[in-house]
Amino acid sequence: MFGRFFADKQGRCDMTQVNAKDILYVLTREFDLERENTDKRLVLQKTIYLLQAYGLKLGYGFSWYRYGPYSQDLVRDAYEVLHFGNQNYKKRTDKIEFNADCKKRFNDFKKICGDAIGDPAKLELIASVDFARTTWYPNVDEATFISKFKAHKNYLFNGDEVNDEMVRKALGVVNTLREKAA
């Protein structure tokens, strides 16, 4: 399942050697994800959530939490991969890299997300809008969605008040990500 995303330095991949935590570790390198503080953990959570929305199947389930979509399994795996097992995963994945198609898709993902990459508040808003749109309000018009969304989430982690234009912009990113999803 995951092997198609990877190739070794010679372009080969032994799927038996690749697991979800290996992919998570390589993603943390690709997107400079860390978990040292709340901002960085939020960026990690929302980036992985949005990568899954974009079509990368990692198998993390997300539920709603104060700062948007949240996965306890991702918290556990990220802690293992980035804290306890950092050297182990570094060694395991040293000769594994994403294949050319996957790298192109990641670059496209970064372009679609734009200045939100690495920004906790912007990623929080985009991921929250996607979660609400796909989970709670998949069949409502934009104005109704914005109103209902703001009833659930009127402030971001950094204290910024959510306004209609912010939600519209996040919807644009979400729609593009979902349209381009594999």
C-alpha positions, 0 to 999 in steps of 0.5 A, a space after each residue: 500500500 505505501 511502497 508505491 510512494 517510495 524508491 531507494 536511491 536506485 529507484 527500487 522499493 522493497 515494500 516489505 521494508 516500508 511501514 506507516 511510521 517510516 512514511 511519517 518520518 520521511 514526511 517530517 523531513 520533507 515538510 520540516 515537521 516537529 513536535 517540540 511545542 504546541 505550534 509545531 505539533 499543530 503544524 504537524 497534525 494539520 499538515 498530515 491531515 491535509 496530505 491525507 485529504 490530498 490523497 496520501 493514504 496514511 490511515 490516520 483517523 481524525 476527530 474534532 478538537 479545539 484547534 480542528 482535526 486531531 488524531 491521537 494515533 498521529 500524536 503517539 506515532 509522531 512521539 515515537 518517530 520524532 522523540 524515542 525512535 529518531 535515530 532508529 527511523 533515520 537509519 531505517 529510512 536513510 536510503 528511502 526517498 519519495 519517488 519522482 511522482 510523489 515529489 511532484 505531488 508534494 510540490 503541487 501540495 505546497 503550491 496549493 497551500 502557499 503561505 499556509 505551509 508551516 503557519 499554525 493558524 492558516 493550517 488550522 483554518 484550512 484543515 478545520 474548514 475541510 473537516 467541517 465541509 466533509 464531515 458536518 456540512 457537505 451539501 450546503 451552499 457557501 454562505 450557509 457553510 460559512 455561517 455554520 462553520 463560524 458557529 463552531 470555530 470563531 477563533 483560531 489558536 493564535 487568537 485571531 477571530 475567524 471572518 468570512 473572507 478567511 473561510 472563503 479563502 480556506 474553502 478555495 484551498 480545500 476545494 483545490 486540494 480535493 479536486 487534485 487528490 489522487 
